[in-house]
Amino acid sequence: MCVCRYNFCEVVEWLAERVDRIILLFDAHKLDISDEFRRVIEGMRGYDDKIRIVLNKADMVDHQQLMRVYGALMWYVCSPHSHTRRTIWHCNH
């Protein structure tokens, strides 16, 4: 957690209001969401239509692990009222 002289979550909310797209990047090998990142995600709830989720390195895990990671990611990120429409799978070739 960074020691900032400003409220990081408020800054993220301010930016979320003004941008066209919000990209949340996760690693398929290490799906670890810190408390700070969770608060940032919660602060963007009103901008769900702008959010796109990228699961990076999805091609580096087997099918079963990928489904576990995907399920955990959706559990953490998408609330029942979320309008996040699309998950983008990014594969490094």
N, CA, C and O atoms as CSV, one atom per row, in Angstrom:
chain,resi,resn,atom,element,x,y,z
A,1,MET,N,N,0.851,-1.173,0.000
A,1,MET,CA,C,0.000,0.000,0.000
A,1,MET,C,C,0.895,1.234,0.000
A,1,MET,O,O,1.833,1.321,0.792
A,2,CYS,N,N,0.612,2.175,-0.873
A,2,CYS,CA,C,1.441,3.375,-0.951
A,2,CYS,C,C,1.015,4.394,0.107
A,2,CYS,O,O,-0.137,4.443,0.537
A,3,VAL,N,N,1.977,5.185,0.496
A,3,VAL,CA,C,1.698,6.266,1.441
A,3,VAL,C,C,1.601,7.541,0.609
A,3,VAL,O,O,2.618,8.108,0.210
A,4,CYS,N,N,0.392,7.980,0.353
A,4,CYS,CA,C,0.149,9.133,-0.516
A,4,CYS,C,C,-0.377,10.294,0.312
A,4,CYS,O,O,-0.952,10.109,1.384
A,5,ARG,N,N,-0.167,11.476,-0.204
A,5,ARG,CA,C,-0.693,12.676,0.447
A,5,ARG,C,C,-2.088,13.011,-0.066
A,5,ARG,O,O,-2.633,14.072,0.240
A,6,TYR,N,N,-2.642,12.133,-0.822
A,6,TYR,CA,C,-3.980,12.321,-1.374
A,6,TYR,C,C,-4.717,10.991,-1.281
A,6,TYR,O,O,-4.104,9.945,-1.069
A,7,ASN,N,N,-6.026,11.038,-1.439
A,7,ASN,CA,C,-6.838,9.828,-1.391
A,7,ASN,C,C,-6.808,9.181,-2.778
A,7,ASN,O,O,-7.447,9.659,-3.715
A,8,PHE,N,N,-6.059,8.096,-2.888
A,8,PHE,CA,C,-5.864,7.417,-4.168
A,8,PHE,C,C,-7.193,6.977,-4.779
A,8,PHE,O,O,-7.413,7.141,-5.979
A,9,CYS,N,N,-8.073,6.421,-3.959
A,9,CYS,CA,C,-9.365,5.947,-4.467
A,9,CYS,C,C,-10.201,7.092,-5.029
A,9,CYS,O,O,-10.890,6.914,-6.033
A,10,GLU,N,N,-10.154,8.249,-4.406
A,10,GLU,CA,C,-10.884,9.408,-4.927
A,10,GLU,C,C,-10.315,9.850,-6.270
A,10,GLU,O,O,-11.064,10.246,-7.163
A,11,VAL,N,N,-9.004,9.783,-6.414
A,11,VAL,CA,C,-8.373,10.147,-7.687
A,11,VAL,C,C,-8.808,9.178,-8.777
A,11,VAL,O,O,-9.113,9.597,-9.894
A,12,VAL,N,N,-8.840,7.889,-8.463
A,12,VAL,CA,C,-9.274,6.885,-9.439
A,12,VAL,C,C,-10.732,7.129,-9.841
A,12,VAL,O,O,-11.074,7.039,-11.020
A,13,GLU,N,N,-11.577,7.433,-8.877
A,13,GLU,CA,C,-12.982,7.735,-9.190
A,13,GLU,C,C,-13.087,8.967,-10.092
A,13,GLU,O,O,-13.884,8.985,-11.030
A,14,TRP,N,N,-12.285,9.993,-9.810
A,14,TRP,CA,C,-12.281,11.202,-10.622
A,14,TRP,C,C,-11.874,10.867,-12.055
A,14,TRP,O,O,-12.486,11.348,-13.009
A,15,LEU,N,N,-10.837,10.042,-12.200
A,15,LEU,CA,C,-10.386,9.646,-13.537
A,15,LEU,C,C,-11.432,8.776,-14.236
A,15,LEU,O,O,-11.681,8.943,-15.430
A,16,ALA,N,N,-12.040,7.857,-13.501
A,16,ALA,CA,C,-13.043,6.964,-14.090
A,16,ALA,C,C,-14.195,7.748,-14.697
A,16,ALA,O,O,-14.744,7.359,-15.727
A,17,GLU,N,N,-14.550,8.830,-14.069
A,17,GLU,CA,C,-15.635,9.673,-14.577
A,17,GLU,C,C,-15.292,10.291,-15.921
A,17,GLU,O,O,-16.185,10.566,-16.722
A,18,ARG,N,N,-14.004,10.513,-16.178
A,18,ARG,CA,C,-13.586,11.280,-17.348
A,18,ARG,C,C,-13.045,10.451,-18.518
A,18,ARG,O,O,-12.916,10.972,-19.625
A,19,VAL,N,N,-12.731,9.184,-18.297
A,19,VAL,CA,C,-12.145,8.377,-19.368
A,19,VAL,C,C,-13.224,7.634,-20.146
A,19,VAL,O,O,-14.353,7.477,-19.682
A,20,ASP,N,N,-12.851,7.181,-21.343
A,20,ASP,CA,C,-13.763,6.414,-22.181
A,20,ASP,C,C,-13.722,4.925,-21.879
A,20,ASP,O,O,-14.722,4.229,-22.059
A,21,ARG,N,N,-12.573,4.424,-21.420
A,21,ARG,CA,C,-12.397,2.997,-21.195
A,21,ARG,C,C,-11.543,2.768,-19.953
A,21,ARG,O,O,-10.567,3.482,-19.720
A,22,ILE,N,N,-11.911,1.781,-19.170
A,22,ILE,CA,C,-11.148,1.366,-17.994
A,22,ILE,C,C,-10.756,-0.083,-18.218
A,22,ILE,O,O,-11.618,-0.939,-18.417
A,23,ILE,N,N,-9.465,-0.360,-18.185
A,23,ILE,CA,C,-8.980,-1.718,-18.393
A,23,ILE,C,C,-8.385,-2.239,-17.096
A,23,ILE,O,O,-7.448,-1.661,-16.545
A,24,LEU,N,N,-8.947,-3.346,-16.619
A,24,LEU,CA,C,-8.422,-4.017,-15.438
A,24,LEU,C,C,-7.620,-5.216,-15.920
A,24,LEU,O,O,-8.163,-6.111,-16.568
A,25,LEU,N,N,-6.337,-5.234,-15.607
A,25,LEU,CA,C,-5.436,-6.274,-16.080
A,25,LEU,C,C,-5.092,-7.218,-14.941
A,25,LEU,O,O,-4.619,-6.792,-13.887
A,26,PHE,N,N,-5.334,-8.501,-15.163
A,26,PHE,CA,C,-5.040,-9.539,-14.176
A,26,PHE,C,C,-4.140,-10.582,-14.805
A,26,PHE,O,O,-4.200,-10.816,-16.012
A,27,ASP,N,N,-3.312,-11.206,-13.995
A,27,ASP,CA,C,-2.404,-12.259,-14.437
A,27,ASP,C,C,-3.036,-13.608,-14.109
A,27,ASP,O,O,-3.451,-13.831,-12.972
A,28,ALA,N,N,-3.114,-14.503,-15.078
A,28,ALA,CA,C,-3.725,-15.815,-14.865
A,28,ALA,C,C,-2.944,-16.664,-13.867
A,28,ALA,O,O,-3.505,-17.580,-13.267
A,29,HIS,N,N,-1.665,-16.374,-13.682
A,29,HIS,CA,C,-0.844,-17.135,-12.742
A,29,HIS,C,C,-0.981,-16.643,-11.310
A,29,HIS,O,O,-0.750,-17.399,-10.367
A,30,LYS,N,N,-1.352,-15.395,-11.145
A,30,LYS,CA,C,-1.377,-14.817,-9.802
A,30,LYS,C,C,-2.605,-13.925,-9.669
A,30,LYS,O,O,-2.528,-12.712,-9.864
A,31,LEU,N,N,-3.705,-14.522,-9.345
A,31,LEU,CA,C,-4.941,-13.770,-9.168
A,31,LEU,C,C,-5.013,-13.332,-7.713
A,31,LEU,O,O,-5.628,-13.997,-6.879
A,32,ASP,N,N,-4.387,-12.222,-7.428
A,32,ASP,CA,C,-4.309,-11.713,-6.063
A,32,ASP,C,C,-4.807,-10.274,-6.082
A,32,ASP,O,O,-4.188,-9.406,-6.697
A,33,ILE,N,N,-5.913,-10.027,-5.416
A,33,ILE,CA,C,-6.492,-8.689,-5.395
A,33,ILE,C,C,-6.308,-8.111,-3.999
A,33,ILE,O,O,-6.883,-8.598,-3.025
A,34,SER,N,N,-5.496,-7.066,-3.923
A,34,SER,CA,C,-5.227,-6.437,-2.632
A,34,SER,C,C,-6.462,-5.675,-2.153
A,34,SER,O,O,-7.377,-5.400,-2.929
A,35,ASP,N,N,-6.472,-5.343,-0.873
A,35,ASP,CA,C,-7.587,-4.563,-0.324
A,35,ASP,C,C,-7.690,-3.214,-1.003
A,35,ASP,O,O,-8.792,-2.730,-1.260
A,36,GLU,N,N,-6.546,-2.598,-1.299
A,36,GLU,CA,C,-6.554,-1.290,-1.968
A,36,GLU,C,C,-7.138,-1.406,-3.377
A,36,GLU,O,O,-7.947,-0.576,-3.790
A,37,PHE,N,N,-6.721,-2.444,-4.114
A,37,PHE,CA,C,-7.237,-2.630,-5.470
A,37,PHE,C,C,-8.726,-2.933,-5.430
A,37,PHE,O,O,-9.473,-2.479,-6.297
A,38,ARG,N,N,-9.163,-3.692,-4.438
A,38,ARG,CA,C,-10.588,-3.992,-4.282
A,38,ARG,C,C,-11.384,-2.700,-4.061
A,38,ARG,O,O,-12.464,-2.531,-4.626
A,39,ARG,N,N,-10.847,-1.788,-3.237
A,39,ARG,CA,C,-11.523,-0.498,-3.002
A,39,ARG,C,C,-11.566,0.331,-4.279
A,39,ARG,O,O,-12.553,1.017,-4.545
A,40,VAL,N,N,-10.502,0.267,-5.066
A,40,VAL,CA,C,-10.481,0.986,-6.344
A,40,VAL,C,C,-11.564,0.431,-7.265
A,40,VAL,O,O,-12.303,1.195,-7.887
A,41,ILE,N,N,-11.659,-0.879,-7.352
A,41,ILE,CA,C,-12.688,-1.510,-8.198
A,41,ILE,C,C,-14.080,-1.109,-7.724
A,41,ILE,O,O,-14.950,-0.794,-8.536
A,42,GLU,N,N,-14.285,-1.120,-6.427
A,42,GLU,CA,C,-15.592,-0.724,-5.878
A,42,GLU,C,C,-15.905,0.733,-6.202
A,42,GLU,O,O,-17.065,1.086,-6.417
A,43,GLY,N,N,-14.875,1.581,-6.238
A,43,GLY,CA,C,-15.066,2.983,-6.574
A,43,GLY,C,C,-15.464,3.208,-8.016
A,43,GLY,O,O,-15.970,4.276,-8.360
A,44,MET,N,N,-15.243,2.216,-8.866
A,44,MET,CA,C,-15.591,2.322,-10.281
A,44,MET,C,C,-16.925,1.668,-10.600
A,44,MET,O,O,-17.279,1.554,-11.774
A,45,ARG,N,N,-17.667,1.241,-9.606
A,45,ARG,CA,C,-18.933,0.525,-9.824
A,45,ARG,C,C,-19.913,1.291,-10.698
A,45,ARG,O,O,-20.633,0.676,-11.485
A,46,GLY,N,N,-19.962,2.567,-10.590
A,46,GLY,CA,C,-20.897,3.342,-11.398
A,46,GLY,C,C,-20.495,3.467,-12.854
A,46,GLY,O,O,-21.245,4.011,-13.664
A,47,TYR,N,N,-19.317,2.968,-13.191
A,47,TYR,CA,C,-18.787,3.099,-14.549
A,47,TYR,C,C,-18.581,1.736,-15.185
A,47,TYR,O,O,-17.672,1.558,-15.996
A,48,ASP,N,N,-19.421,0.771,-14.824
A,48,ASP,CA,C,-19.276,-0.600,-15.290
A,48,ASP,C,C,-19.275,-0.715,-16.810
A,48,ASP,O,O,-18.606,-1.588,-17.362
A,49,ASP,N,N,-20.005,0.142,-17.483
A,49,ASP,CA,C,-20.072,0.065,-18.945
A,49,ASP,C,C,-18.744,0.431,-19.593
A,49,ASP,O,O,-18.541,0.124,-20.768
A,50,LYS,N,N,-17.838,1.075,-18.872
A,50,LYS,CA,C,-16.522,1.444,-19.394
A,50,LYS,C,C,-15.464,0.379,-19.128
A,50,LYS,O,O,-14.395,0.398,-19.738
A,51,ILE,N,N,-15.758,-0.549,-18.222
A,51,ILE,CA,C,-14.754,-1.505,-17.755
A,51,ILE,C,C,-14.616,-2.683,-18.710
A,51,ILE,O,O,-15.606,-3.261,-19.158
A,52,ARG,N,N,-13.371,-3.025,-19.009
A,52,ARG,CA,C,-13.028,-4.243,-19.739
A,52,ARG,C,C,-11.992,-4.964,-18.889
A,52,ARG,O,O,-11.104,-4.341,-18.307
A,53,ILE,N,N,-12.116,-6.274,-18.826
A,53,ILE,CA,C,-11.226,-7.084,-18.013
A,53,ILE,C,C,-10.321,-7.882,-18.935
A,53,ILE,O,O,-10.788,-8.542,-19.864
A,54,VAL,N,N,-9.027,-7.816,-18.672
A,54,VAL,CA,C,-8.044,-8.561,-19.445
A,54,VAL,C,C,-7.398,-9.583,-18.523
A,54,VAL,O,O,-6.822,-9.224,-17.495
A,55,LEU,N,N,-7.494,-10.849,-18.889
A,55,LEU,CA,C,-6.814,-11.907,-18.159
A,55,LEU,C,C,-5.570,-12.257,-18.952
A,55,LEU,O,O,-5.624,-13.009,-19.925
A,56,ASN,N,N,-4.460,-11.704,-18.525
A,56,ASN,CA,C,-3.188,-11.856,-19.223
A,56,ASN,C,C,-2.588,-13.235,-18.971
A,56,ASN,O,O,-2.770,-13.814,-17.901
A,57,LYS,N,N,-1.879,-13.748,-19.955
A,57,LYS,CA,C,-1.191,-15.044,-19.883
A,57,LYS,C,C,-2.162,-16.210,-19.728
A,57,LYS,O,O,-1.815,-17.234,-19.139
A,58,ALA,N,N,-3.361,-16.063,-20.246
A,58,ALA,CA,C,-4.365,-17.120,-20.148
A,58,ALA,C,C,-3.940,-18.375,-20.897
A,58,ALA,O,O,-4.395,-19.475,-20.582
A,59,ASP,N,N,-3.075,-18.213,-21.881
A,59,ASP,CA,C,-2.612,-19.366,-22.655
A,59,ASP,C,C,-1.505,-20.147,-21.946
A,59,ASP,O,O,-1.051,-21.178,-22.443
A,60,MET,N,N,-1.081,-19.659,-20.799
A,60,MET,CA,C,0.027,-20.289,-20.072
A,60,MET,C,C,-0.460,-21.249,-18.985
A,60,MET,O,O,0.357,-21.875,-18.309
A,61,VAL,N,N,-1.768,-21.374,-18.808
A,61,VAL,CA,C,-2.318,-22.290,-17.797
A,61,VAL,C,C,-3.205,-23.317,-18.488
A,61,VAL,O,O,-3.708,-23.075,-19.585
A,62,ASP,N,N,-3.395,-24.468,-17.840
A,62,ASP,CA,C,-4.247,-25.489,-18.448
A,62,ASP,C,C,-5.715,-25.088,-18.316
A,62,ASP,O,O,-6.054,-24.155,-17.588
A,63,HIS,N,N,-6.572,-25.801,-19.025
A,63,HIS,CA,C,-7.997,-25.460,-19.105
A,63,HIS,C,C,-8.655,-25.431,-17.730
A,63,HIS,O,O,-9.419,-24.513,-17.432
A,64,GLN,N,N,-8.372,-26.414,-16.899
A,64,GLN,CA,C,-8.986,-26.485,-15.577
A,64,GLN,C,C,-8.570,-25.302,-14.708
A,64,GLN,O,O,-9.411,-24.696,-14.043
A,65,GLN,N,N,-7.278,-24.967,-14.707
A,65,GLN,CA,C,-6.793,-23.826,-13.934
A,65,GLN,C,C,-7.383,-22.526,-14.479
A,65,GLN,O,O,-7.711,-21.622,-13.710
A,66,LEU,N,N,-7.517,-22.430,-15.786
A,66,LEU,CA,C,-8.088,-21.240,-16.403
A,66,LEU,C,C,-9.535,-21.030,-15.944
A,66,LEU,O,O,-9.939,-19.905,-15.649
A,67,MET,N,N,-10.302,-22.103,-15.886
A,67,MET,CA,C,-11.690,-21.982,-15.434
A,67,MET,C,C,-11.761,-21.580,-13.963
A,67,MET,O,O,-12.646,-20.817,-13.578
A,68,ARG,N,N,-10.843,-22.082,-13.136
A,68,ARG,CA,C,-10.804,-21.679,-11.726
A,68,ARG,C,C,-10.456,-20.205,-11.587
A,68,ARG,O,O,-11.082,-19.480,-10.814
A,69,VAL,N,N,-9.449,-19.766,-12.344
A,69,VAL,CA,C,-9.034,-18.366,-12.292
A,69,VAL,C,C,-10.158,-17.465,-12.796
A,69,VAL,O,O,-10.455,-16.437,-12.187
A,70,TYR,N,N,-10.780,-17.851,-13.903
A,70,TYR,CA,C,-11.878,-17.068,-14.465
A,70,TYR,C,C,-13.027,-16.952,-13.462
A,70,TYR,O,O,-13.568,-15.864,-13.263
A,71,GLY,N,N,-13.397,-18.055,-12.838
A,71,GLY,CA,C,-14.480,-18.035,-11.855
A,71,GLY,C,C,-14.153,-17.149,-10.666
A,71,GLY,O,O,-14.997,-16.375,-10.214
A,72,ALA,N,N,-12.937,-17.259,-10.161
A,72,ALA,CA,C,-12.520,-16.422,-9.030
A,72,ALA,C,C,-12.502,-14.951,-9.422
A,72,ALA,O,O,-12.918,-14.090,-8.647
A,73,LEU,N,N,-12.024,-14.671,-10.613
A,73,LEU,CA,C,-11.975,-13.291,-11.090
A,73,LEU,C,C,-13.370,-12.693,-11.192
A,73,LEU,O,O,-13.598,-11.566,-10.753
A,74,MET,N,N,-14.296,-13.435,-11.762
A,74,MET,CA,C,-15.658,-12.932,-11.885
A,74,MET,C,C,-16.299,-12.755,-10.502
A,74,MET,O,O,-17.078,-11.825,-10.294
A,75,TRP,N,N,-15.976,-13.634,-9.572
A,75,TRP,CA,C,-16.499,-13.522,-8.209
A,75,TRP,C,C,-16.005,-12.235,-7.561
A,75,TRP,O,O,-16.783,-11.525,-6.925
A,76,TYR,N,N,-14.713,-11.927,-7.717
A,76,TYR,CA,C,-14.130,-10.739,-7.102
A,76,TYR,C,C,-14.582,-9.445,-7.761
A,76,TYR,O,O,-14.856,-8.458,-7.079
A,77,VAL,N,N,-14.660,-9.449,-9.077
A,77,VAL,CA,C,-14.830,-8.199,-9.823
A,77,VAL,C,C,-16.276,-7.863,-10.132
A,77,VAL,O,O,-16.669,-6.701,-10.030
A,78,CYS,N,N,-17.074,-8.840,-10.505
A,78,CYS,CA,C,-18.424,-8.566,-11.001
A,78,CYS,C,C,-19.467,-8.820,-9.923
A,78,CYS,O,O,-19.638,-9.945,-9.453
A,79,SER,N,N,-20.140,-7.783,-9.551
A,79,SER,CA,C,-21.252,-7.924,-8.615
A,79,SER,C,C,-22.474,-8.403,-9.388
A,79,SER,O,O,-22.478,-8.348,-10.617
A,80,PRO,N,N,-23.505,-8.869,-8.699
A,80,PRO,CA,C,-24.724,-9.295,-9.406
A,80,PRO,C,C,-25.363,-8.167,-10.225
A,80,PRO,O,O,-26.094,-8.433,-11.180
A,81,HIS,N,N,-25.092,-6.921,-9.858
A,81,HIS,CA,C,-25.678,-5.781,-10.561
A,81,HIS,C,C,-24.730,-5.178,-11.577
A,81,HIS,O,O,-25.038,-4.152,-12.185
A,82,SER,N,N,-23.583,-5.805,-11.766
A,82,SER,CA,C,-22.570,-5.265,-12.676
A,82,SER,C,C,-23.045,-5.353,-14.118
A,82,SER,O,O,-23.755,-6.284,-14.498
A,83,HIS,N,N,-22.649,-4.383,-14.904
A,83,HIS,CA,C,-22.955,-4.379,-16.329
A,83,HIS,C,C,-21.706,-4.614,-17.150
A,83,HIS,O,O,-21.696,-4.365,-18.355
A,84,THR,N,N,-20.638,-5.099,-16.501
A,84,THR,CA,C,-19.413,-5.394,-17.233
A,84,THR,C,C,-19.746,-6.451,-18.269
A,84,THR,O,O,-20.098,-7.577,-17.919
A,85,ARG,N,N,-19.640,-6.104,-19.515
A,85,ARG,CA,C,-20.187,-6.927,-20.588
A,85,ARG,C,C,-19.219,-7.941,-21.165
A,85,ARG,O,O,-19.654,-8.969,-21.683
A,86,ARG,N,N,-17.947,-7.693,-21.094
A,86,ARG,CA,C,-17.060,-8.474,-21.914
A,86,ARG,C,C,-15.754,-8.765,-21.192
A,86,ARG,O,O,-15.208,-7.901,-20.505
A,87,THR,N,N,-15.269,-9.955,-21.347
A,87,THR,CA,C,-13.943,-10.299,-20.873
A,87,THR,C,C,-13.073,-10.492,-22.096
A,87,THR,O,O,-13.457,-11.203,-23.025
A,88,ILE,N,N,-11.925,-9.879,-22.108
A,88,ILE,CA,C,-11.000,-9.978,-23.228
A,88,ILE,C,C,-9.887,-10.927,-22.817
A,88,ILE,O,O,-9.220,-10.699,-21.808
A,89,TRP,N,N,-9.680,-11.977,-23.579
A,89,TRP,CA,C,-8.607,-12.913,-23.280
A,89,TRP,C,C,-7.385,-12.489,-24.081
A,89,TRP,O,O,-7.425,-12.424,-25.309
A,90,HIS,N,N,-6.317,-12.208,-23.382
A,90,HIS,CA,C,-5.084,-11.776,-24.039
A,90,HIS,C,C,-4.076,-12.910,-23.965
A,90,HIS,O,O,-3.719,-13.360,-22.876
A,91,CYS,N,N,-3.625,-13.364,-25.101
A,91,CYS,CA,C,-2.647,-14.452,-25.136
A,91,CYS,C,C,-1.364,-13.954,-25.760
A,91,CYS,O,O,-1.374,-13.301,-26.804
A,92,ASN,N,N,-0.265,-14.268,-25.110
A,92,ASN,CA,C,1.049,-13.917,-25.670
A,92,ASN,C,C,1.503,-15.040,-26.581
A,92,ASN,O,O,1.609,-16.189,-26.152
A,93,HIS,N,N,1.772,-14.713,-27.839
A,93,HIS,CA,C,2.263,-15.731,-28.795
A,93,HIS,C,C,3.608,-15.296,-29.299
A,93,HIS,O,O,4.217,-15.991,-30.112
